[in-house]
């Protein structure tokens, strides 16, 4: 274990400042400072508030992670950071902090992809990823089916959301029902008291001629809003728990149906589910049932590793070091629309001379 790379990861793509420390595939620390309460009164994440919160939380969160891991910053073999996708201002805070620490400590820097990190985090719980890996990533900003032969260099998108992501739909439906923000956890809790068969809401993009791996939840969100509005106009009580359960059933039905189909079509005998919505209890239950019937092994990290966190970034960074991937140059910048096919951002054409002064990033 002592020979495995010791890497610190920084995640600031949205409203949580996450710092994780990983040795190989072993999690040593996972420190998170969330600003979700600062955004709740606005019903969604405010980018400027998120950026300010990251600035305030960065140094103490890094120190907390180091203390938890029982190491000094100088012990690290590398610094990994989410370079994208995400909120531009929030990403810049994390990238700037990572560059500062890497420069000061004379350590290699790895700018990595947020989505690939969500896949790689599963290694901390279930061991190294098989090759290929089929991944269903579902969060507030993404609903994607991805096939990866090598998590450090080869991630191929099979399908993605064409409008609202699953997590975004949860937030909007929670707002319609007056359940608060963020919507995912509160809808999940409320749905446990409801009848998921009470209302049949539409399943987007499941027709014979629809894209087989793409997702659409905008129509579902609208259908829920119109159903609730019609009840209220008629002066009838809205069965909130039933609506929440029926909506959640529609989302999880589509996600799991398409994910299992992708595994079968591509000859992959396992499925990894990640992202914040992967913490949803009904999604986990339905995915397990469908995977069992199809003879597919399901890998889902514990809920704390599904939401945005620094551990997932550290996990991918450690894999980069382990496989001797090229570090990033010190002119690394944030890319709010970084495609998942760019798993990490190595040297650029504008290679920083100061980087060479540090020894070229040899690790």
Secondary structure, 3 states (H helix, E strand, C coil): CCCCCEEEEEECCCCEEEEEEEECCEEEEEEEEECHHHHHCCCCCCHHHHHHHHHHHHHHHHHHHHHHHCCCHHHCCEEEEEEECCCHHHHHHHHHHHHHHHHHHCCEEEEEEHHHHHHHCCHHHHCCCCCCEEEEEECCCCEEEEEEEECCCEEEEEEEECCCCHHHHHHHHHHHHCCCCCHHHHHHHHHCCCCCCCCCCCCCCCCCCCCCCCECCHHHHHHHHHHHHHHHHCCCCCCHHHHHHHHHHHHHHHHHHHHHHHHHHCCCCEEEEECHHHHCHHHHHHHHHHHHHHCCEEEECCHHHHCCCHHHHHHHHHHHHHCCCCCECCCCCCCCCCCCCCCEECCCCCCCHHHHHCCCCCC
